[in-house]
Amino acid sequence: MNIQDQLKYISSYTSKLLRQTFGRGPESCFAATADHYLVMNIRGFISPLEDVLLQNGKSADVDRTRNTIIKSLMNELRGVIHVTMDAEVQSFYHDWNFPNNRGVIILELDKILIPSEVNSTINYGAVEKEVARISNLVQKVPEAIHISQITPKILIVKRSGILVPIEKALLQKGFKDELYVTKDDLEKMYFHKDGNFDEILGQAVTDIFIDWHFEQDNSLMCFILKQ
């Protein structure tokens, strides 16, 4: 299979896997790859049980449950990607925008399948500065920021060295879940409300997804631009 056929197969397989686990699959699952990343852009994926919980203000419970289930699916997905693309999954990230009923699953691979695109209309330096500015409002300026253009409408930003001492202390004392929920609410609020990304990117940003690997002291952000 060529790379596009591989991506279609991965998309279809992921949809089937989600359907088997959650009782219903997403309305659409689009896979794209560039640099070291494989991104699955997912739409229309809230189960009836999750919908009830969300309507009753239990989004944190939905987050925790979905996080556990998605993690349980990764071993199977890792195997499929290894067989299909001859690539190893080094780490994975996922995040969901429940009001918009959209989400992403992002796999960090051990090799580059397609080089990252360069969009001449985007000032990547300005994007990096804005990410650093907003990060500093919430915690601190990351030690490193790396930007990858996956498609013209999907931008990945990896931040490394993001944790402040008090966050590291909370993690050592076993407050990982509490820290995750707090950062999830706080960072997304700042990036959505205080960021000037529409102006910097020259087009509307429909979603900003964020996930963290506390053990690796990094975070992955995914900007979805208006189609």
Secondary structure by P-SEA (a helix, b strand, c coil): ccaaaaaaaaaaaaaaaaaaaccccccbbbbbbcccbbbbbbcccccaaaaaaaaacaaaaaaaaaaaaaaaaaaaaaaaaaaaccccccbbbbbbbccccbbbbbbbccccccccccccccaaaaaaaaaaaaaaaccccccbbbbbbccccbbbbbbcccccaaaaaaaaacaaaaaaaaaaaaaaaaaaccccccccccccccbbbbbbcccccbbbbbbbccc
